[in-house]
Amino acid sequence: MAEETNTDADDACAWGERLGWAFGLIAEDPAARGAALVHLAEAQRKVTDALARSNEMWLLTRHLGADEQYGEPAFLQARRTHQQAQRRSLPDGVRGGPADGDLATWPGLPYVLLFLEWEARYPLEWTQHAKAWGTKESLIRKVARARQDEAIKAKLTDLVEIVVHRAYRCKDREYVRVARAVDSADLRDRLDRAADSDSPWARCHAGYVLWLLDRPDLPNTRRVWQTWVAGEAATLL
């Protein structure tokens, strides 16, 4: 296997070879999702095994001293194998970002959006198989800052709509950043419908997002959220 040393610079084919299977995680067909979950479990097993081997080699070579140890071929190969396994699994494979900072043209972006969509559409499966709240938060913030073409804006608009319709989950408040970044008449129409729905969660979440969209200078802090949930938003006007 060729050494993968700079996945930030990899092209779409390289990303597809590593993580193309993961699109099955958001398939409507339960059988397709099940197959993708089996693939994920095997990928994660390889990460665990490779990490154990890397740790073993670290113990076996630590007597050499730091400089010699990190130049020891067996230890280097064990570390490289672990890194390669991580890049073929989730959530490890979607961490990081483009070297030039341009997320919009980065071939890894579809897999970042995939990871977020998986959590949004199938939260229980995501939690059971790849729970990573810090990664979720980091990725939401990255896509909110990204330069967005129409296709990316459409995907992010869909994600905001999905999230406001469900019971609150850890880091969901971060989607306010996304809503502010892709604010549009279409998004507001969707949020208006959610705010008028029979779901108490949708009314609360969508109302909060709409309220903050009209107040771009108001920070999306925990206190502001808790005040909104407590029905005391008028005190912040």
C-alpha positions in Angstrom: 0.0 0.0 0.0 1.3 3.4 -0.9 2.1 5.7 2.0 -0.6 8.4 2.6 1.3 11.3 4.0 -0.7 14.3 3.0 -4.4 13.6 2.6 -5.2 17.4 2.7 -3.8 17.5 -0.9 -5.4 14.3 -2.1 -7.7 14.4 -5.0 -11.3 13.3 -5.2 -10.3 9.8 -6.4 -8.1 9.2 -3.3 -10.9 10.4 -1.0 -13.4 8.1 -2.8 -11.1 5.1 -2.5 -10.7 5.6 1.2 -14.2 6.7 2.2 -16.6 6.3 -0.7 -18.3 3.4 1.1 -19.4 5.8 3.8 -22.2 7.2 1.7 -24.1 4.1 2.5 -24.4 5.4 6.0 -27.0 8.0 4.8 -28.9 5.7 2.4 -32.6 5.4 2.9 -32.3 1.6 2.4 -31.7 -0.1 5.8 -29.8 -2.9 4.1 -27.4 -0.4 2.5 -26.9 1.3 5.8 -26.3 -2.0 7.5 -23.6 -2.9 4.9 -21.9 0.4 5.5 -22.0 -0.1 9.2 -20.3 -3.5 8.8 -17.6 -1.8 6.7 -17.2 0.9 9.4 -16.9 -1.7 12.2 -14.1 -3.4 10.2 -12.4 -0.1 9.5 -12.5 0.8 13.2 -11.2 -2.6 14.2 -8.2 -2.0 11.9 -7.6 1.4 13.6 -7.7 -0.3 17.1 -5.3 -3.1 16.0 -2.9 -0.6 14.3 -2.9 1.6 17.4 -2.1 -1.4 19.6 0.8 -2.3 17.3 2.1 1.2 17.3 2.0 1.4 21.1 3.7 -1.9 21.3 6.5 -0.7 19.0 6.8 2.5 21.1 7.4 0.4 24.2 9.9 -1.8 22.4 11.9 1.1 21.0 11.7 3.7 23.8 15.1 2.6 25.2 16.7 4.1 22.1 15.9 7.6 23.1 13.5 10.0 21.4 15.6 10.9 18.4 16.6 7.3 17.5 13.2 5.9 18.4 11.3 8.2 15.9 13.7 7.2 13.2 13.4 3.5 13.9 11.9 1.8 10.7 9.7 -0.6 12.6 8.2 2.1 14.8 7.8 4.4 11.8 6.0 1.7 9.8 3.7 1.0 12.8 2.8 4.6 13.1 2.2 4.9 9.4 -0.1 1.9 9.3 -2.1 3.4 12.2 -2.4 6.7 10.3 -3.5 5.0 7.1 -6.1 3.0 9.0 -7.5 6.2 10.6 -7.9 7.9 7.2 -10.1 5.0 6.1 -12.4 5.1 9.1 -14.8 7.5 10.8 -14.7 9.9 12.6 -10.9 10.0 12.1 -11.1 10.2 8.4 -12.9 13.6 8.3 -10.7 15.4 10.8 -8.3 18.0 9.5 -8.8 20.3 6.6 -7.4 21.7 3.4 -3.9 23.0 3.4 -4.9 26.2 1.6 -7.9 26.8 3.9 -10.4 26.7 1.0 -13.0 24.2 2.2 -15.2 24.9 -0.8 -12.8 23.3 -3.3 -11.4 20.7 -1.0 -12.2 17.1 -2.1 -12.7 16.2 1.5 -15.8 18.5 1.9 -18.3 15.9 0.7 -17.2 13.6 3.4 -17.4 16.3 6.1 -21.0 17.0 4.9 -21.7 13.3 4.9 -20.6 12.9 8.5 -22.8 15.8 9.6 -25.8 14.5 7.5 -25.4 11.0 9.1 -25.6 12.5 12.5 -28.6 14.6 11.5 -30.6 11.9 9.8 -29.6 8.8 11.8 -28.5 10.1 15.2 -28.9 6.9 17.0 -26.7 5.0 14.6 -24.1 7.8 14.6 -24.1 7.8 18.4 -23.7 4.0 18.6 -21.0 3.7 15.9 -19.0 7.0 15.7 -19.9 9.4 18.4 -17.5 12.3 18.4 -19.1 15.5 19.8 -15.9 17.5 19.5 -15.5 16.5 15.8 -19.2 17.4 15.2 -18.7 20.9 16.7 -15.4 21.5 14.8 -16.9 20.4 11.4 -20.0 22.6 11.9 -17.8 25.6 12.6 -15.7 24.9 9.5 -18.6 24.6 7.1 -20.1 27.7 8.5 -16.9 29.7 7.7 -16.4 28.1 4.3 -16.9 29.9 1.0 -20.2 28.4 -0.2 -21.4 27.7 -3.7 -25.1 27.0 -4.3 -24.8 23.3 -3.9 -23.1 23.6 -0.5 -25.6 26.2 0.6 -28.5 23.9 -0.4 -27.0 21.0 1.6 -26.4 23.2 4.7 -29.9 24.6 4.5 -31.2 21.0 4.5 -29.1 20.2 7.6 -30.4 23.2 9.5 -34.0 22.1 8.7 -33.4 18.5 9.8 -31.8 19.5 13.0 -34.5 22.0 14.2 -37.2 19.4 13.8 -35.7 17.0 16.3 -35.0 16.9 20.1 -31.9 18.9 21.0 -28.6 17.0 20.8 -25.2 17.9 22.0 -23.7 20.7 19.9 -26.9 21.3 17.9 -26.7 25.0 18.9 -23.7 25.3 16.6 -26.0 25.1 13.7 -27.0 28.7 14.3 -23.6 29.6 12.8 -24.6 27.7 9.7 -28.0 29.3 9.5 -26.4 32.7 9.7 -23.9 31.8 7.0 -26.6 30.6 4.5 -29.5 32.9 5.5 -32.0 33.1 2.7 -35.7 33.4 2.0 -35.8 29.7 1.5 -34.3 28.9 4.8 -36.6 31.3 6.6 -39.6 29.8 5.0 -38.6 26.4 6.2 -37.9 27.7 9.7 -41.3 29.5 9.7 -43.0 26.3 8.9 -41.1 24.5 11.6 -41.9 27.2 14.1 -45.6 26.8 13.3 -45.6 23.0 13.5 -47.2 20.8 16.1 -43.7 19.7 17.4 -42.7 21.5 20.5 -39.0 20.9 19.7 -39.4 22.3 16.2 -41.2 25.4 17.5 -38.5 26.0 20.1 -35.5 25.4 17.9 -36.8 27.1 14.7 -38.0 30.0 16.7 -34.7 30.4 18.3 -32.8 30.3 15.0 -35.2 32.8 13.4 -34.9 35.1 16.4 -31.1 35.1 16.1 -31.1 35.6 12.4 -33.0 38.9 13.0 -30.3 39.8 15.6 -27.0 39.2 14.0 -25.1 41.0 16.7 -26.5 38.9 19.5 -24.1 36.1 20.5 -25.2 32.5 20.3 -24.2 31.7 23.8 -25.4 29.1 26.3 -27.0 31.8 28.4 -28.9 33.2 25.4 -30.1 29.7 24.5 -31.2 28.9 28.0 -33.0 32.2 28.3 -34.8 31.4 25.1 -35.8 27.9 26.2 -37.1 29.4 29.5 -39.3 31.7 27.6 -37.6 34.8 28.7 -36.4 36.1 25.3 -38.1 39.4 25.8 -35.7 40.3 28.5 -32.9 40.3 26.0 -34.4 42.8 23.6 
